[in-house]
Structure formats: structure tokens, C-alpha cells
């Protein structure tokens, strides 16, 4: 988080980072740590059995040889899904006579000003033509992988368009909370948002526009967006295959492989999404491994904390589906309020200034109660760990 704070870029209510600066800062902290020795060489297989305390934190693009070794050790195929990257546009090619700066609902957020996004408005006619072009556009096919499910948090823009003509304007192109600075009286039917992608502010990422459209189709279709008619792209969108293990079946509550004592998994390969989430699971795996080496017992973080909620998702997974009652529908997940247990009755504020809370205000009050409980329970858990040490 310190590395993220030092490399943040404006992003409204979100914490976004300059990727290169963030990666360099994290790498530097690891390399300079007095208790860490970094050895740079390829591991083509899991370590031998005599390595009795190991954390495997290979990423989602695990090399084939190592992936095959993991499959052999787990006795089950790794699950896969497509992950996607969105196009990046050169800031000076965006037509600011049409586009304008504003964060949704003018949110300031960490390091922001309330005007962190560039917004491109669409009329209904422009939107309908754009959706039709997305659906008709030439796409890259992944023949042997096409059966693999997409991660719902990263659906390609054209897949969303295929789900119905209104899907995009209720998703990444929703116009709510935005007012066209050039024509405040006219409400846009849909809005495309771009978020700053580097510290210099010269590159902007098309929010929610991950895609498997072929490059030629991308440039043609995305230039249909008002304000991007002359856009130059620093990077076009694309897809890659991500791999993760079936953690609820394979790992115990301490992230240890059930079939091999002392071998743990951490990071994205366990089924978590995001920098902070991956680091959090790595931290927990490290604490569990250290406790094992010291012969100490380390309790898992409470399910009411973000640590515990994410760990519970990974080691507990999803319930069986009606279509496949014997199987689980485990997919990667970012931390979110849906992973936390419901707050205790009476802990949520239901009234404000004598009025009963409803809708969004009620949701905010509930989330505040969950967050306050999480912080308190996390402090207690950390104190227990220090006492045991």
C-alpha cells in the first residue's frame, strides 16, 4: 500500500497506480530487505519433497513446465479463464472540445480532484450504432480455449454488448453521475470514461474496454466514440489465458496443499484478483509457513476481516450450482463487501436526523458497520499473534 500511495495517479474514488513505478518500488523493497535473498532463475517444476516449507506464488501466466508439475502434484487440472486488457489512448489525441474532465458524482478519492476521468458522451443513435459495430466486429478466436469461462469482473466489451443492447449503458458506459461540461442541459445517453494510466498524465486507459476484437476492428470501432475520432493508441486491447488452481478443493485453511504437507500456494494462482489481494494472501501464506517452522499455532484471521473473508473465498469457494450439483463454480475474486458475514443486528445505523435510512444511505451505513467490525477484529487477531509469539 505504501508503494501504491507513492505511485498513485488520479482516479476518482479508486486507488490506481503508475504500473512501472509501482512495480519498481515493490521490487526495490524486496531486494533491499535484510531477511530476503533473491535468486533469479527459472523453476521448471515444484521443489523436491525435502524442501519441507515452501510457498509457491507463481503468477497467472505460469510457464507450461511448471504448470504441468503443479497439475501432477494436485491430481487435478488447473482451472483457466480469459483475462483482458483495455486499450490505452494518447492524451493529446483526445478531442477535448467534445470530451470533458469529471469523476462520477465528482468524487475526489485518494490523490484525486473530482475531475480525474475524461468522459466521452454518446447520443442514443451513436450508442446503438456503436453496440452494433462491437457485435459485428472481427474478433480473435481462441479455438482450443474457447470453452474456458471469462472472469465476470473482466468481460470483453463485445461480450457485454452481446448480452443485450442496454448492458453497456448500465455497466462501463453508464451516464449516471456525469454532466457534460460543454452542454449541461443535455443528458448523455451513454458515456465512455478514460482513466489516467501513467504518472505523467500522457496516457489514458479506456475503462471497461477490455476486448478480443482484432486490432484493425478496434481502431475503426473505437474511433466511432465522440472525442476519440482521431485517437492514437499506445496499446490496443487484448486477451490472455490466466491459470489458477481449484483452491477450495486442493488447499486447507492455511493455504497448504492437502496432498503435500509444507507446500503452500499464494497470490493470484489461488483465485484472488488485484495487487492488494494477492499480496494479502502472500502475507498470510508467509505467516502460516513461519508459524510452522517455529512450531507455533497461528489461527486464521476472522472471517469478519478482509484477510479472513478473502481466505474464506479461496479455501471455501462457492456453493455447488443447480446445473452441476456435484461441482463448485469457483472463480477469482477481488475483495468486496459480499464476501463478509452480515453485520450483527443493532450494529447498523438505521436512522439519520430522525429519518429512516433507505436505499444507498442504508447500504453505506451497513458497509461502515462491516468496516468498523473488520478493523476491530483485525486488531484483536494481530494482538493474539503477538501474544503467541
Residue pairs with C-beta under 8 A, 6 or more apart in sequence:
1 276
3 22
3 25
3 26
3 29
4 15
4 17
4 22
4 275
4 276
5 15
5 110
6 21
6 25
7 17
7 18
7 21
7 22
7 25
7 199
8 15
8 16
8 17
8 18
8 110
8 111
9 16
9 17
9 18
9 111
9 196
9 197
9 198
9 199
9 201
10 16
10 109
10 111
10 112
10 113
10 116
10 196
11 109
11 111
11 112
11 116
11 117
11 195
11 196
12 103
12 104
12 107
12 108
12 109
12 112
12 114
12 116
12 117
12 195
13 103
13 104
13 107
13 108
13 109
13 112
14 109
14 195
15 109
15 110
15 111
16 195
16 196
17 275
18 197
18 198
18 199
19 197
19 198
20 198
21 199
22 275
30 36
30 38
31 38
42 63
43 58
43 66
44 63
44 65
44 66
44 69
45 65
45 66
45 69
46 54
46 56
46 66
46 69
46 70
46 73
46 263
47 54
49 260
51 262
52 261
52 262
53 262
53 289
53 292
53 293
54 262
54 263
54 264
54 289
55 264
55 265
55 266
55 282
55 285
55 286
55 289
56 70
56 263
56 264
56 265
56 266
56 269
57 265
57 266
57 267
57 269
57 282
57 285
58 66
58 70
58 267
58 269
59 267
59 268
59 269
60 83
60 242
60 243
60 244
60 268
60 269
61 240
61 241
61 242
61 243
62 70
62 243
62 269
67 78
67 243
70 78
70 245
71 77
71 78
73 257
73 259
73 260
73 263
74 245
74 246
74 250
74 257
74 259
75 259
76 245
76 246
76 249
76 250
78 243
78 244
78 245
78 246
79 243
79 244
79 245
79 246
79 330
80 145
80 148
80 241
80 242
80 243
80 244
81 148
81 149
81 150
81 151
81 241
81 242
81 244
81 331
81 332
82 142
82 145
82 148
82 150
82 151
82 154
82 156
82 212
82 239
82 240
82 241
82 242
83 151
83 154
83 239
83 240
83 241
83 242
84 150
84 154
84 155
84 156
84 210
84 211
84 212
84 237
84 238
84 239
84 240
85 210
85 235
85 237
85 238
85 239
85 240
86 205
86 206
86 207
86 208
86 209
86 210
86 211
86 237
87 205
87 206
87 209
87 211
87 218
87 222
87 233
87 235
87 236
87 237
88 197
88 203
88 204
88 205
88 206
88 233
88 234
88 235
89 194
89 203
89 204
89 205
89 206
89 228
89 231
89 232
89 233
89 234
90 202
90 203
90 231
90 232
90 233
90 234
91 118
91 201
91 202
91 203
91 204
92 202
93 230
93 231
93 232
94 118
94 120
94 194
94 204
94 227
94 228
94 231
95 226
95 227
95 228
95 229
95 230
96 118
96 227
97 182
98 120
98 121
98 182
98 226
98 227
99 118
99 119
99 120
99 121
99 226
99 227
100 118
100 119
100 180
100 181
100 182
101 115
101 116
101 117
101 118
101 119
101 181
102 114
102 115
102 117
102 119
102 178
102 179
102 181
103 109
103 112
103 113
103 114
103 115
103 116
103 117
104 117
104 176
104 177
104 178
104 193
105 177
106 114
106 115
106 177
107 114
108 114
109 116
116 195
116 196
117 193
117 194
117 195
117 207
118 193
118 194
118 204
118 227
119 178
119 180
119 191
119 192
119 193
119 194
120 191
120 192
120 193
120 194
120 225
120 226
120 227
120 228
121 175
121 180
121 188
121 189
121 190
121 191
121 226
121 227
122 130
122 173
122 188
122 189
122 190
122 191
122 192
122 225
122 226
123 188
123 189
124 189
126 189
126 224
126 226
127 168
127 169
127 173
127 189
127 190
128 165
129 224
130 221
130 224
130 225
131 161
131 165
131 168
133 220
133 221
133 224
134 157
134 158
134 161
134 213
134 221
135 158
135 161
135 162
137 158
137 213
137 214
137 217
137 218
137 220
137 221
138 213
138 214
138 216
138 217
139 158
139 212
139 213
139 214
139 217
140 212
140 213
140 214
140 239
142 148
142 212
142 239
142 241
145 241
148 241
149 331
150 156
150 159
151 242
151 273
151 331
151 332
152 331
153 273
153 332
153 333
153 334
154 210
155 210
156 210
156 211
156 212
156 213
156 239
157 168
157 172
157 208
157 209
157 210
157 211
157 213
157 237
158 211
158 212
158 213
160 167
160 168
160 171
160 172
161 167
161 168
168 190
169 175
169 189
169 190
171 208
172 192
172 193
172 207
172 208
172 209
173 190
173 191
173 192
173 208
174 190
174 191
175 187
175 188
175 189
175 190
175 191
178 188
178 191
180 186
180 187
180 188
192 206
192 207
192 209
192 225
192 227
192 228
193 206
193 207
193 208
194 204
194 205
194 206
194 207
195 204
195 205
195 207
196 203
196 204
196 205
197 203
197 204
197 205
203 234
206 222
206 237
209 222
209 237
210 237
210 239
211 218
211 237
211 238
211 239
212 237
212 238
212 239
213 221
213 237
215 236
218 233
218 236
218 237
219 233
219 236
222 228
222 231
222 233
223 229
223 230
223 231
225 231
242 268
242 332
243 269
244 268
244 269
244 270
244 271
244 332
245 251
245 265
245 269
245 270
245 271
246 317
246 328
246 330
247 265
247 270
247 271
247 314
247 315
247 317
247 330
248 314
248 315
248 316
248 317
248 318
248 328
248 330
249 317
249 328
250 257
250 258
250 259
251 257
251 258
251 264
251 265
251 270
251 314
251 315
252 258
252 315
253 300
253 311
253 315
254 264
254 288
254 298
254 300
255 264
255 265
255 266
255 270
255 281
255 284
255 285
255 288
255 311
255 314
255 315
256 262
256 263
256 264
256 288
257 263
257 264
257 265
262 292
264 285
264 288
264 289
265 285
266 278
266 281
266 282
266 284
266 285
266 286
267 278
267 281
267 282
268 278
268 332
270 281
270 314
271 313
271 314
271 317
271 330
271 331
271 332
271 333
272 278
272 280
272 281
272 310
272 313
272 314
272 332
272 333
272 334
273 332
273 333
273 334
274 334
274 335
276 335
277 310
277 334
277 335
280 306
280 307
280 310
280 335
281 310
281 311
281 314
283 307
284 300
284 301
284 307
284 311
287 298
287 385
288 298
291 297
291 298
296 388
296 389
297 388
298 385
298 388
299 381
299 384
299 385
300 308
300 311
301 307
301 308
301 311
301 378
301 381
302 308
302 377
302 378
302 380
302 381
303 309
303 312
303 340
303 341
304 340
304 341
304 370
304 373
304 374
304 377
305 374
305 377
305 378
305 381
306 335
306 374
306 378
307 378
307 381
309 335
309 339
309 340
310 333
310 335
310 339
312 339
313 333
313 339
317 328
317 330
318 328
318 329
318 330
318 331
319 328
319 329
320 326
320 327
320 328
320 329
321 327
321 328
321 329
333 339
337 366
337 367
337 370
340 370
340 374
343 366
343 369
343 370
343 373
344 373
347 369
347 372
347 373
348 362
348 365
348 366
348 369
349 357
349 365
349 368
349 369
350 356
350 357
350 362
350 365
351 357
352 361
357 365
